[in-house]
Amino acid sequence: MASSSTLSVLALFLFVGSSMSEVYKVGDSDGWTIIGNVNYTAWSSSKKFKVGDIILFEYNSKFHNVMEVSKDDYHACNAAAPRATYTTGNDSITIKRRGHHFFLCGFPGHCQAGQKVDIRIPKLASAATSPAATTLSPESPTVIPLAPPASSVVGTTSAPSPHPSTATSISSLGLMITTTLVVSVVSFCYLSY
């Protein structure tokens, strides 16, 4: 029979595997742009975001930016009073709360051309806990670039773009690693008795 400490370790591994954050590149291979008529509404509605996920905006910073705005400003394409502004061209934004997160490009005419996205986390969705989720506060517009582990890099400007299911693959890899660790711990505990 397994000891209570063994069961605690097993529970910890199961929790870690189920709470892994995913990285979503906005627009998938198209990125954050007005070229090609990317439908960001369709893109975001095809995803299942959760608290702790990382939203990656990749774009040419000479021609675009990312502004987090209110619902009213999002619908009006008003970039005059953003909650936060990102300008690096490779912005990682960790989602820290449920509800809607509204982003648009503040360059004149870009939002009106469709360069805006509503990242929605349903109120009943389970929240994921992630150390990365504590790097930014809602009051701070400062961007802290988050470098995901090499196994979860979504793409760079010099590398080919990832398949749209990259985030799912990253989560599956984490679950496989967690499962392997759990089996190893249980086997070790069994052999120790």
C-alpha positions as CSV (number, residue, x, y, z in Angstrom):
1,M,0.0,0.0,0.0
2,A,1.3,3.5,-0.8
3,S,2.2,5.9,1.9
4,S,0.5,9.3,2.3
5,S,3.7,11.1,1.1
6,T,3.6,8.9,-2.0
7,L,0.0,9.9,-2.7
8,S,0.9,13.5,-2.1
9,V,3.7,13.3,-4.7
10,L,1.3,11.6,-7.1
11,A,-1.3,14.3,-6.6
12,L,1.3,17.0,-7.2
13,F,2.4,15.5,-10.5
14,L,-1.2,15.2,-11.7
15,F,-1.9,18.8,-10.8
16,V,1.2,20.1,-12.6
17,G,0.2,18.1,-15.8
18,S,-3.3,19.4,-15.8
19,S,-2.4,23.1,-15.3
20,M,0.2,23.6,-18.0
21,S,-0.1,26.8,-19.8
22,E,-0.4,26.9,-23.6
23,V,1.2,29.4,-26.0
24,Y,-1.0,30.8,-28.8
25,K,0.4,32.8,-31.6
26,V,-2.2,35.3,-32.7
27,G,-3.2,34.6,-36.3
28,D,-1.2,31.4,-36.3
29,S,1.2,31.5,-39.3
30,D,-0.1,34.9,-40.5
31,G,0.8,36.6,-37.3
32,W,-0.5,40.1,-36.3
33,T,-1.0,41.9,-39.6
34,I,-3.5,43.5,-42.0
35,I,-2.0,41.7,-45.0
36,G,-4.1,38.8,-46.3
37,N,-7.3,39.7,-44.5
38,V,-6.7,37.5,-41.4
39,N,-10.0,36.9,-39.6
40,Y,-8.9,37.3,-35.9
41,T,-12.5,36.7,-34.7
42,A,-12.6,33.2,-36.4
43,W,-9.0,32.6,-35.1
44,S,-9.9,33.3,-31.4
45,S,-13.2,31.5,-31.5
46,S,-11.5,28.4,-32.6
47,K,-9.3,28.3,-29.5
48,K,-10.1,27.3,-25.9
49,F,-8.1,29.8,-23.8
50,K,-7.7,29.5,-20.1
51,V,-6.1,31.6,-17.3
52,G,-2.3,31.2,-17.5
53,D,-2.1,30.8,-21.3
54,I,0.3,33.0,-23.1
55,I,-0.9,35.1,-26.1
56,L,2.0,35.8,-28.5
57,F,1.8,38.7,-30.9
58,E,4.4,38.6,-33.7
59,Y,4.6,41.5,-36.1
60,N,6.8,44.1,-37.8
61,S,7.1,46.9,-35.1
62,K,7.6,49.5,-37.8
63,F,4.1,49.0,-39.0
64,H,2.1,47.6,-36.1
65,N,1.7,47.5,-32.3
66,V,-0.6,45.9,-29.8
67,M,-2.9,47.8,-27.5
68,E,-5.1,46.3,-24.8
69,V,-8.3,48.3,-24.7
70,S,-11.7,48.4,-23.1
71,K,-14.7,46.7,-24.7
72,D,-16.1,50.1,-25.9
73,D,-12.8,51.2,-27.4
74,Y,-12.4,47.8,-29.1
75,H,-15.8,48.1,-30.8
76,A,-15.1,51.7,-31.8
77,C,-11.5,51.0,-32.8
78,N,-10.4,53.8,-30.4
79,A,-6.7,53.6,-29.6
80,A,-6.6,56.9,-27.6
81,A,-6.8,55.4,-24.1
82,P,-5.2,51.9,-24.1
83,R,-4.9,49.9,-20.9
84,A,-1.5,48.7,-22.1
85,T,0.7,49.2,-25.2
86,Y,3.2,46.7,-26.6
87,T,5.7,47.5,-29.3
88,T,8.4,44.9,-29.4
89,G,7.1,42.9,-32.4
90,N,7.3,39.8,-30.3
91,D,5.0,40.4,-27.3
92,S,4.0,37.6,-24.9
93,I,1.0,38.4,-22.8
94,T,-0.1,36.1,-20.0
95,I,-3.8,35.9,-19.5
96,K,-4.5,36.3,-15.7
97,R,-8.2,36.5,-15.4
98,R,-11.4,35.1,-17.0
99,G,-13.6,37.2,-19.3
100,H,-12.8,39.2,-22.4
101,H,-9.3,40.6,-23.2
102,F,-9.5,43.1,-26.1
103,F,-6.5,43.9,-28.3
104,L,-6.2,46.1,-31.4
105,C,-3.5,47.7,-33.6
106,G,-3.2,51.4,-32.9
107,F,-1.8,52.4,-36.3
108,P,-4.4,54.5,-38.2
109,G,-6.9,52.4,-40.1
110,H,-5.5,49.0,-39.0
111,C,-8.3,48.2,-36.5
112,Q,-10.9,49.3,-39.0
113,A,-9.3,46.8,-41.5
114,G,-9.8,44.0,-39.0
115,Q,-6.6,44.0,-37.0
116,K,-8.2,43.4,-33.6
117,V,-8.9,40.4,-31.5
118,D,-11.1,39.5,-28.5
119,I,-9.4,36.8,-26.3
120,R,-12.3,35.3,-24.3
121,I,-12.0,32.9,-21.3
122,P,-15.4,31.7,-20.3
123,K,-16.5,32.6,-16.7
124,L,-16.9,28.9,-15.9
125,A,-13.6,27.8,-17.3
126,S,-11.1,26.3,-14.9
127,A,-8.2,28.5,-14.1
128,A,-4.6,27.3,-14.6
129,T,-2.0,28.3,-12.2
130,S,1.3,29.3,-13.8
131,P,4.4,31.0,-12.4
132,A,4.4,33.2,-15.6
133,A,0.9,34.5,-14.7
134,T,2.4,36.7,-12.0
135,T,4.9,38.6,-14.2
136,L,2.6,41.4,-15.2
137,S,0.1,43.3,-13.2
138,P,-3.1,44.7,-14.9
139,E,-1.9,48.2,-13.9
140,S,1.5,47.9,-15.5
141,P,1.8,48.5,-19.2
142,T,5.4,47.4,-19.1
143,V,6.1,44.3,-21.2
144,I,8.2,41.6,-19.8
145,P,9.1,39.2,-22.6
146,L,8.5,35.6,-21.6
147,A,10.8,33.1,-23.3
148,P,9.0,29.8,-23.4
149,P,11.1,26.6,-23.0
150,A,12.7,25.4,-26.3
151,S,10.1,22.7,-26.6
152,S,7.3,25.2,-26.7
153,V,8.7,27.9,-29.0
154,V,5.9,28.8,-31.3
155,G,8.0,30.3,-34.0
156,T,10.3,33.1,-34.9
157,T,10.6,35.5,-37.8
158,S,13.4,33.4,-39.3
159,A,11.9,30.0,-38.7
160,P,8.9,28.4,-40.5
161,S,5.6,29.1,-38.8
162,P,4.1,26.3,-36.5
163,H,1.2,24.2,-37.3
164,P,-2.0,25.6,-35.8
165,S,-2.2,22.8,-33.3
166,T,1.2,23.7,-31.7
167,A,-0.4,24.7,-28.4
168,T,-2.3,21.4,-28.2
169,S,1.0,19.5,-28.9
170,I,2.8,21.4,-26.1
171,S,0.1,20.5,-23.6
172,S,0.1,16.8,-24.8
173,L,3.9,16.7,-24.3
174,G,3.5,18.0,-20.8
175,L,0.9,15.4,-20.0
176,M,3.1,12.6,-21.4
177,I,6.0,13.8,-19.2
178,T,3.8,14.1,-16.2
179,T,2.3,10.6,-16.7
180,T,5.8,9.1,-17.1
181,L,6.9,10.8,-13.9
182,V,3.9,9.5,-12.0
183,V,4.4,5.9,-13.2
184,S,8.1,6.2,-12.2
185,V,7.2,7.4,-8.7
186,V,4.6,4.8,-8.2
187,S,6.9,2.1,-9.4
188,F,9.7,3.3,-7.2
189,C,7.4,3.4,-4.2
190,Y,6.1,-0.1,-5.0
191,L,9.6,-1.5,-5.3
192,S,10.7,0.2,-2.0
193,Y,8.1,-1.7,0.0
